Amino acid sequence: MEFGQRAVPIIPCSDLDESQAFYERLGFALTSNYEAQGYRILDDPRGASLHLTRVDAGWVDPERNAHGIYFYSEDVEALAAAFGAQAQLKPWGLKEFAVSDPDGTLVRVGWPG
């Protein structure tokens, strides 16, 4: 992995296996697993990365979760279809769709349209 300046979201998860499976549907794969620490790192083939951190049950309320990430992916239409959604062209020039992870974290996926 090459290091350069970038920001990487750390997503709180009540169930790491369930969250990992969700993000794998977006094309991410497990690259580091720190089971004792409750921490996993996932990367996609084009260099996007996200970290999952285990939190105690009830710490994140899926109905009130204010966390979110924006994932830029040129595969936006295929990913939308995989989630039973449709990417829509927004006034700001991006085709995008939104879905929530198992803990209610908003995940927007977009790419210039």
Buried (B, 14 or more C-beta within 10 A) or exposed (E): EEEEEEEEBEBBBBBBEEBBEBBEEBBBEBEEBEEEEEBBBBBBEEEBBBBBBBBEEEEBEEEEBEBBBEBBBEBBBEBBEEBEBEBBEEEEEBBBBBBBBBBBBBBBBBBEB
